[in-house]
Each structure stands twice: as C-alpha cells, then as structure tokens.
C-alpha cells in the first residue's frame, strides 16, 4: 500500500480509488449511497425516464439501473477514452460524449444512440469538453481551448460552425442550458476565484451569480424546474482557481437559482468526477454525485491527503 504522501503528491493517480455512487434527496435532506465499487466511476447523468444513471468508467459510458443495482456498458465502438463530460439529449435518445481521440489524445465531442453505436464526430477542433445540450435539441455547448484561451462555445448538435460565447481571460468552463432555454450557466475565474455565472444563449448579459471569498465554486447545475442549483466548493487554499482536482475535501452546496440562499449539504473526500455534469432527476427532487475513498485508507489518512 502506498502512503498518504504519494497520493498528495500525485493527485491524478486514481487506480486505488473507491467510488460511492450517491443520491441526495432535497425534500428529505439526506444522502443515500446506491453502491460502492473499487472501480473509478465519475460524473453521473440521470436518464430522462428517471430509471438510470449514466457514468464514465474506464473510458466507457456505463448505465446504472436504479432498480437492479447493476451496471451495463454502453457500446461505443472506438470511443474508449471518454472523460467525465457527457450529456443526454433532451429526448433521451442520444448521448454526447467527450472522447480523447487516439491520434492526438485531445478531447473532442461525439454523439451516439443511448443504446450504443458508432460515434459521430461533432467538434473537429480540440480540445473540446461537452457540458450542455439545449432543450430544443439543436445545440451543444462546450468548454473549448482555442488559441490558448478556454471559453464557452456553442455548436449545432449535428455538427457545423461553432460560436464563441465568452471572451474573458482565464478559464470559462462547465456551460449548461436551463430547462427553459433562457440561460446558460457556467463557471469562470474572471473575478479572481472560480465562481458561478450565467448568460443568455447568445452570450449576452453575462452575470456573476455567486461571490464567495473563501471558496472556488465549480459546475453549477440547474434543476429541471429551474428553482435550484447544485455546486461543488473547494477551499481556495487547496488549489488554484482554475484547478478542479481529485482527492480534496469538498463541499456539496445547494443554492436558489436567483443567486440567493445557499447552503452546504455535505462535506467529503472528492472533487474531479464528483459532479462534473448535470445529475438532477427529471422531477427535480434528487440529484446524483460520487464521493471517493482510497482502498485501505482511514478517514484520518484521507484528511492528510486532502490537506
């Protein structure tokens, strides 16, 4: 067994991770652990019929059936290096994935049927990291690096010319549409720390929605009913504003969508992979996430790694 110092110095070494797939019930204000696995899983999406969760595992997308508790791999042909940026289409018939293309190792966006199939390339330019699908099904939004800057881009869901929506210096990441299509929420370091922002789908009216002087707030996810937003909070002393590392002590937060009341729901060992993509249930009553451990390590060991 490696000692805690190894994981602290090598935060991206995740071969020993234990994953806990969890659901938070907003009404009952409590967590349910659906399963524990020695395999690294990340970034749950909730299916449109409410019966399944989709996560990435070992470069593939897998479906977790809520009734049986079983995992099923989605056949994706050559797309065998999917990362944790994936989204289901509004009608639930397709899934878009971010796959690290074998030729150059850079992430590009592809779509395929939800039951599996041969992926279709959507973003020839790279790197591109998918986060949102417009409610009318016509457009995807991504975080993409072009010319040394990471900004939010929109691109037709069938492929085509991309449109740059942000141009602020530094990282602009995690864009996703509200269910009514009126806004795109995203996170940006433009004010110093990573904070939640929103804008109109054409990039206008970019507005800061959070202002926490002590935490970097990542990946705002909007409930289908438009009332609530989940966020992942890192202590500012634990990493740089543009980093969202694994193996950190993080807070899972819930905020009113008008940028008002915010509360911390839970604190745990997690980070990268915990809640990278929207994971709300269709009825807005629950959302899914992943927290982590390391095989053979106690809570005290994890605290030492996360410091």
Secondary structure as UniProt FT lines:
FT   HELIX           4..9
FT   TURN            11..12
FT   TURN            15..16
FT   STRAND          17..25
FT   TURN            26..29
FT   STRAND          30..37
FT   STRAND          41..46
FT   TURN            48..49
FT   STRAND          52..57
FT   TURN            58..59
FT   STRAND          60..65
FT   TURN            66..68
FT   STRAND          71..73
FT   TURN            77..78
FT   STRAND          82..88
FT   TURN            90..91
FT   STRAND          94..100
FT   TURN            102..104
FT   STRAND          107..113
FT   TURN            114..115
FT   STRAND          120..121
FT   STRAND          128..133
FT   TURN            135..136
FT   STRAND          139..146
FT   TURN            147..148
FT   STRAND          149..156
FT   TURN            157..158
FT   STRAND          163..164
FT   STRAND          172..177
FT   TURN            179..180
FT   STRAND          184..188
FT   TURN            190..191
FT   STRAND          195..199
FT   TURN            201..202
FT   STRAND          207..208
FT   STRAND          215..222
FT   TURN            224..225
FT   STRAND          228..235
FT   HELIX           236..238
FT   TURN            241..242
FT   STRAND          248..256
FT   TURN            257..258
FT   STRAND          262..270
FT   TURN            272..274
FT   TURN            282..283
FT   STRAND          286..294
FT   TURN            295..296
FT   HELIX           299..306
//
